Amino acid sequence: MIFWKSGYVYTKKDVFDGLTTEKKPTSQIFSKDFSMTFLDENIALLTYQSYEIDRTGNSFNQAIRSSIWQLSATDKWQLRFHQGTLMPA
């Protein structure tokens, strides 16, 4: 499940279907302040901030994001959970 900053909850199928019909965004999305904490040897918590920049150079649409990743039996990291929380302007 993915909890979007808008408050909507999406399934893996929702995300896949959306990516196959996705339109190119009108502005670039940036990210910063990455932090990773291992919850155990095969599970990691990643946190960071995302934002966009308007034509005057000011950031907007800022969100705090967190995701949980799990190392699979085939040594590939897989996203298990993601949440985006909109930050106050």
TORKOL-85438 format. One line per field, with one value per residue (C-alpha): residue number from 1; x, y, z; chain. Coordinates in pm, whole numbers, plus 32768, in hexadecimal, padded with zeros to 4 digits. Layout:
<sites>
pos: NUM_... $
u: X_... $
v: Y_... $
w: Z_... $
unit: A_... $
</sites>
This chain:
<sites>
pos: 1_2_3_4_5_6_7_8_9_10_11_12_13_14_15_16_17_18_19_20_21_22_23_24_25_26_27_28_29_30_31_32_33_34_35_36_37_38_39_40_41_42_43_44_45_46_47_48_49_50_51_52_53_54_55_56_57_58_59_60_61_62_63_64_65_66_67_68_69_70_71_72_73_74_75_76_77_78_79_80_81_82_83_84_85_86_87_88_89 $
u: 8000_806C_7FE3_7FFB_802D_7ECB_7E46_7DE8_7E51_7ECC_7F0C_802A_7F36_7EC2_8029_807F_7F48_7F94_80FC_8096_7FB6_807C_80A5_81EC_81E2_81E5_82F1_841E_840D_853D_859B_8686_86E1_86F1_8717_871F_86F7_8714_85F7_86A8_87A6_86A2_85B7_8606_8540_8587_8511_853B_8491_840B_83AF_837D_8408_8338_83B0_8424_84FD_841B_83D2_826C_81AD_829D_826C_8316_8335_8385_83A2_83F5_84D0_850E_8630_85A0_8628_86BE_8780_869E_860C_8491_83AE_82B8_821C_8224_8181_818C_8112_80DA_819B_80F0_8142 $
v: 8000_8160_8285_83BA_8519_8567_8469_8368_81FD_813F_7FD0_7F44_7F14_8081_80FB_8013_807A_81E9_81C9_812D_8259_8368_84BA_8576_8663_87D6_881C_875D_86B8_86D7_861F_8660_8600_8489_83B0_8234_8161_7FE8_7F4C_7DFD_7D70_7D45_7E6C_7FDD_811A_8238_839A_84D6_8614_8657_87A5_8863_89BA_8ACA_8BC0_8CB6_8BB0_8B74_8A12_8994_884E_87DC_8686_85AB_844B_82FE_81A5_804C_7F6F_7DFB_7D33_7C08_7AA5_7B01_7C2A_7D36_7E52_7E62_7F7C_7EFE_8043_81B4_82E6_8453_8561_86BF_87C7_890F_8A2E $
w: 8000_7FBB_8082_7FA5_802B_7FB6_80B0_7FA7_7FD3_7E9F_7E5F_7D91_7C6F_7C89_7C74_7B51_7A90_7AD1_7A5D_7914_78C3_7979_78D6_78F4_7A1E_79D6_7ADA_7B59_7CAF_7D92_7ECF_7FF3_8157_8120_8254_8268_83A0_839E_8462_8442_834D_8238_8279_8252_8298_81A4_81ED_811E_80AA_7F4E_7EB4_7D72_7D15_7C71_7B66_7C70_7D1B_7E45_7EB5_7ECA_7EE8_7FF8_8094_8193_810B_81AB_811B_8199_80BF_80E6_8059_7F9D_7F91_7E3D_7ED3_7E3C_7F09_7EEE_7F5B_8060_80DA_807B_8113_80AD_819C_8116_81D9_8237_814B $
unit: A_A_A_A_A_A_A_A_A_A_A_A_A_A_A_A_A_A_A_A_A_A_A_A_A_A_A_A_A_A_A_A_A_A_A_A_A_A_A_A_A_A_A_A_A_A_A_A_A_A_A_A_A_A_A_A_A_A_A_A_A_A_A_A_A_A_A_A_A_A_A_A_A_A_A_A_A_A_A_A_A_A_A_A_A_A_A_A_A $
</sites>
